[in-house]
């Protein structure tokens, strides 16, 4: 195991901060932060596809103990749930936040205060959930907080539907990436992504974006207490009735440049939001579906990480 090193953002120069702020802020007038590139004029409060407008909107912030063990640790992950999402998943378990846009608006100075408060409460890290529409605000808040004593790792918790050019700008800011890899590359999986999440180009964007995340951080590194300090973990949720999609995703990981990545294989699907009346997405995962995917992961040598028990 590795000893805790200072987070990447503490070594950024004033010029680097300025460059990153300018890049992200430049998207507020014609937003192209996510692969949808909808061009919304958010500076004048015209919402994008994700519903984000000029100011940052946060649904909740607290210590969270439901992440992977090295992320939650013993004291919790300092999780900030942002309102809105670049996807539109019919099974989203957080749909009041992601799609109904519940939350409150905050200034960057207030967001910096949230980061510092979570650290004071003992959080192992600052965990940003669906932050992509708000990168301008996040960068400003992090710069403020780092000058006031913030010194714990920064976690980027994302659906995986990202632009590689935007992820490249996060180098030096993010220590730990937690991307989903939801859908595979085949046509059936593309159509599944369109039906369930509203996009048919998910894999084409997620795969290179995750490659960039892994290039920046490498596989997961832990300190002497088993707490994550750096690295990338790929999450994959097995979807009922679509085992082949999961097998495609696993094979893509095994054949890609980041086979040593840690994998979090999740069996926790349940029919939430609009999935309730849409077979086969209106049921839980079956044991035989779970076993097929788990066994394929093991056969492919994807042994680093966690396999969530079906129970």
JOWOZI-V22604 format. One record per residue. N is the residue number from 1. PSI is psi in whole degrees, 0 to 359 (999 if undefined). D_FIRST is the distance of its C-alpha to the first C-alpha in whole Angstrom. Layout:
BEGIN
N;PSI;D_FIRST  N;PSI;D_FIRST
END
This chain:
BEGIN
1;156;0  2;150;4  3;156;7  4;126;10  5;157;12  6;144;16  7;153;17  8;320;19  9;340;22  10;344;22  11;2;23  12;137;25  13;166;29  14;322;32  15;321;33  16;317;30  17;314;31  18;317;34  19;317;34  20;318;32  21;316;34  22;321;37  23;310;36  24;318;35  25;329;38  26;342;40  27;356;39  28;336;41  29;335;45  30;83;44  31;125;41  32;37;39  33;329;35  34;170;35  35;343;36  36;328;39  37;54;40  38;344;43  39;21;44  40;140;45  41;78;46  42;335;44  43;329;45  44;26;48  45;29;47  46;115;47  47;148;45  48;184;43  49;327;42  50;354;39  51;355;42  52;143;40  53;215;42  54;315;42  55;157;40  56;135;37  57;129;37  58;132;35  59;321;35  60;162;33  61;130;30  62;173;28  63;131;25  64;134;24  65;12;22  66;9;23  67;181;20  68;149;17  69;317;15  70;346;12  71;312;15  72;324;17  73;215;15  74;340;17  75;354;19  76;158;20  77;130;20  78;88;23  79;132;25  80;114;28  81;114;30  82;151;32  83;142;36  84;166;37  85;149;35  86;347;36  87;176;36  88;58;39  89;130;37  90;345;40  91;13;37  92;125;35  93;344;34  94;32;34  95;332;37  96;330;39  97;311;36  98;325;36  99;330;40  100;351;42  101;36;40  102;148;40  103;187;39  104;152;40  105;144;40  106;149;38  107;157;38  108;324;35  109;324;35  110;322;35  111;319;32  112;320;31  113;324;32  114;314;30  115;313;27  116;323;27  117;319;28  118;320;25  119;316;23  120;328;25  121;359;25  122;7;21  123;141;20  124;337;16  125;170;18  126;119;21  127;107;22  128;119;25  129;118;27  130;56;29  131;353;29  132;316;31  133;344;34  134;28;33  135;328;31  136;315;34  137;320;34  138;314;30  139;318;30  140;316;32  141;319;31  142;321;27  143;319;29  144;311;31  145;323;28  146;329;26  147;342;29  148;14;29  149;4;26  150;129;24  151;31;20  152;158;18  153;151;16  154;126;19  155;132;19  156;106;22  157;106;23  158;157;26  159;348;28  160;346;27  161;87;31  162;158;30  163;131;32  164;328;30  165;326;32  166;317;31  167;324;27  168;328;27  169;347;28  170;356;25  171;131;23  172;351;22  173;310;22  174;135;20  175;324;16  176;128;16  177;136;19  178;74;20  179;147;23  180;155;25  181;94;27  182;318;30  183;149;32  184;186;33  185;343;35  186;162;38  187;319;41  188;321;41  189;325;38  190;318;39  191;328;42  192;317;39  193;322;38  194;318;41  195;318;42  196;329;39  197;357;38  198;12;41  199;143;39  200;8;40  201;27;38  202;304;34  203;321;32  204;332;34  205;319;32  206;320;29  207;308;28  208;328;28  209;317;27  210;325;24  211;321;24  212;322;24  213;314;21  214;323;19  215;320;20  216;322;19  217;337;16  218;189;14  219;171;12  220;134;10  221;138;7  222;153;5  223;186;6  224;347;6  225;6;9  226;20;7  227;137;10  228;135;10  229;340;10  230;153;12  231;181;13  232;134;16  233;125;17  234;129;20  235;141;22  236;125;25  237;122;28  238;129;30  239;129;34  240;137;37  241;2;39  242;54;37  243;323;35  244;325;35  245;316;34  246;320;31  247;321;31  248;315;32  249;313;29  250;319;26  251;325;28  252;319;28  253;314;24  254;331;24  255;353;27  256;182;25  257;2;23  258;44;20  259;333;20  260;3;16  261;151;16  262;138;15  263;134;18  264;102;19  265;116;23  266;133;25  267;16;28  268;7;29  269;135;32  270;154;35  271;99;39  272;167;39  273;234;41  274;1;43  275;343;42  276;327;44  277;30;47  278;85;45  279;148;45  280;14;43  281;3;40  282;20;42  283;168;40  284;170;37  285;141;35  286;152;36  287;323;34  288;326;36  289;315;34  290;315;31  291;320;31  292;316;32  293;315;29  294;314;26  295;324;28  296;320;28  297;316;24  298;319;23  299;330;26  300;357;25  301;16;21  302;77;20  303;345;17  304;123;14  305;218;15  306;138;18  307;112;21  308;127;23  309;143;26  310;329;29  311;999;30
END
